[in-house]
């Protein structure tokens, strides 16, 4: 079961790989916060191999209950492009 505080503490203490694994597990359980956090790990390459296309998917899942950060990150992914995502200024 995903425990946000434990995963966040691992992330803050620099154990990015374990934090990313915990966020991924939480996302698989349907936790939108975990999906957002795992998307962030994917977008920045912290604890996992960087993948903008996968990050976009996780942000897409978390955007329904997020306060705009997921939308912002998706926009930044389209602005930057690369890693399987084409640049698209209109999106």
C-alpha positions as CSV (number, residue, x, y, z in Angstrom):
1,X,0.0,0.0,0.0
2,X,1.3,3.4,-1.0
3,X,2.4,5.7,1.8
4,X,3.0,9.2,0.6
5,X,5.0,10.4,3.6
6,X,7.4,7.4,3.4
7,X,8.0,7.9,-0.4
8,X,8.4,11.7,0.0
9,X,10.9,11.2,2.8
10,X,12.9,8.8,0.6
11,X,12.9,11.4,-2.2
12,X,13.9,14.2,0.1
13,X,16.7,12.1,1.6
14,X,18.1,11.4,-1.9
15,X,17.0,7.8,-2.4
16,X,15.5,8.6,-5.7
17,X,15.4,5.1,-7.0
18,X,13.4,3.7,-4.0
19,X,11.1,6.8,-4.0
20,X,10.4,6.3,-7.8
21,X,9.6,2.6,-7.2
22,X,7.3,3.6,-4.4
23,X,5.6,6.3,-6.5
24,X,5.2,3.8,-9.3
25,X,3.6,1.2,-7.1
26,X,1.2,3.9,-5.7
27,X,0.3,4.9,-9.3
28,X,-0.5,1.3,-10.1
29,X,-2.8,1.3,-7.1
30,X,-4.6,4.3,-8.5
31,X,-3.2,7.0,-6.3
32,X,-3.1,10.3,-8.3
33,X,-0.5,11.9,-6.1
34,X,1.8,8.9,-6.7
35,X,1.1,9.1,-10.4
36,X,2.1,12.8,-10.4
37,X,5.2,12.2,-8.4
38,X,6.2,9.2,-10.6
39,X,5.6,11.4,-13.7
40,X,7.9,14.0,-12.2
41,X,10.6,11.3,-11.7
42,X,10.2,10.3,-15.3
43,X,10.3,13.9,-16.6
44,X,13.5,14.7,-14.7
45,X,15.2,11.3,-14.8
46,X,15.4,11.1,-11.0
47,X,15.6,7.5,-9.9
48,X,14.5,6.2,-13.3
49,X,15.5,6.6,-16.9
50,X,14.1,9.8,-18.3
51,X,11.0,9.3,-20.5
52,X,8.9,12.3,-21.5
53,X,6.3,10.1,-23.2
54,X,5.8,8.0,-20.1
55,X,5.8,11.1,-17.9
56,X,3.1,12.6,-20.0
57,X,1.0,9.5,-19.5
58,X,1.3,9.7,-15.7
59,X,0.6,13.4,-15.6
60,X,-2.4,12.8,-17.8
61,X,-3.7,10.3,-15.2
62,X,-3.1,12.7,-12.3
63,X,-4.4,15.9,-13.9
64,X,-8.0,15.2,-12.8
65,X,-7.4,15.9,-9.1
66,X,-4.3,18.1,-9.4
67,X,-4.3,21.8,-8.9
68,X,-2.8,22.6,-12.3
69,X,0.8,21.2,-11.9
70,X,0.1,18.2,-14.2
71,X,-1.2,20.5,-16.9
72,X,1.8,22.7,-16.6
73,X,4.2,19.8,-16.8
74,X,2.4,18.3,-19.8
75,X,2.7,21.8,-21.5
76,X,6.4,21.9,-20.7
77,X,6.9,18.4,-22.1
78,X,5.3,19.6,-25.4
79,X,7.3,22.8,-25.3
80,X,10.6,20.9,-24.9
81,X,9.8,17.9,-27.1
82,X,12.1,14.9,-27.3
83,X,12.1,11.5,-25.7
84,X,9.3,10.3,-27.9
85,X,7.2,13.5,-27.7
86,X,7.2,15.9,-30.6
87,X,7.4,19.6,-30.0
88,X,3.9,21.0,-30.3
89,X,3.5,24.6,-29.2
90,X,-0.3,24.5,-29.7
91,X,-0.9,21.7,-27.3
